[in-house]
Amino acid sequence: MNVEKYSRQILFRPIGREGQEKLLASKAVLVGCGALGTAQANALVRAGVGALRIVDRDYVEESNLQRQGLFDEKDAAESLPKAVAAERKLRAINSDVHVEGLVVDVTSGNIEDLVRGYDIILDGADNFETRYLLNDVSVKLGIPWIYGAVVASSALTMTILPGRGPCLACVFPGPPQGLHETCDTAGIIAPAVGWATSIQVTEALKLLLGRENQLHGSLFAFDVWENHAQQVRPRIDPGCRTCGQRVFTYLEEGGPTHVTMCGRNSVQIHRRDSRGLDLKVLKARLEKFGPVKANDFLLKFSLEPYELTVFPDGRAIIKGTQDAAVARGLYAKYVSS
Ligand SMILES: [Zn+2]
């Protein structure tokens, strides 16, 4: 161990040298690498968590840079996938950590394989569909996860210990009312992200160090603009479909074929039967219709007023609409034909 690198953290009594060894031997998986994800990844890699897997389906855009701390203008200009850009930055920050970035859309079909064998799951997702999927897999496999969400200036977080405390579905059986605002409609400021991720990362360190008695044990909310804090202690709901009845609706249903994304006027299309695409062939075909840009990870095709970003696994993000039917039509015409 490079003691000098972690010297200030080792001096912190609850961690110490032994704790640092524990962190270096632990494994975390992060789902979603936007504002919450980049902040958590940055802190955990600097803290010397041994392995970090980052799963994200999106690419870097200029509008991300105000709050997504691992990305820069060059990443946005190159439309680098967030998982790829994050992996590069994080490896340069701490080469002790095994960082793995995966450009993948998390679904009911792949989530178990993505998180199995990890000590902890970190929430960097931007939608409740994905969070219920995380909650299902956490309870099913017995892996703790740390929920975090931010809209405008208000942040909310909760640590879920499967089998030992309430799960997300105990607290919110359905997507919470009043939280239907997204960063697309209400905006978001970086300090609110900072608050949520400070709590999430601290909880992660406590869990990885085996200090469960130090966890805050609550549904913890703070509005950094209104200076309003709220902490409630949720209870296990014995009738909870997830941790009570062990019915894993989100794992079993198989996700939808389209998702409207947060933060952009866009729809994602994902065919579950996709056999993958040859982007070079697709590029040659699409150049007849409009400008096409491609890198090793994705292809971008402009067709005013739309822009299609296509990934090798057959997934596409259709920008310029929130209408799933319009997006499906564009996909059928230009990508799957
Ligand atoms: Zn529950």
Boltz pocket constraint, residues with backbone or C-beta under 6 A from the ligand:
constraints:
  - pocket:
      binder: B
      contacts: [[A, 165], [A, 166], [A, 167], [A, 168], [A, 169], [A, 170], [A, 171], [A, 237], [A, 240], [A, 241], [A, 242], [A, 243], [A, 244]]
      max_distance: 6.0
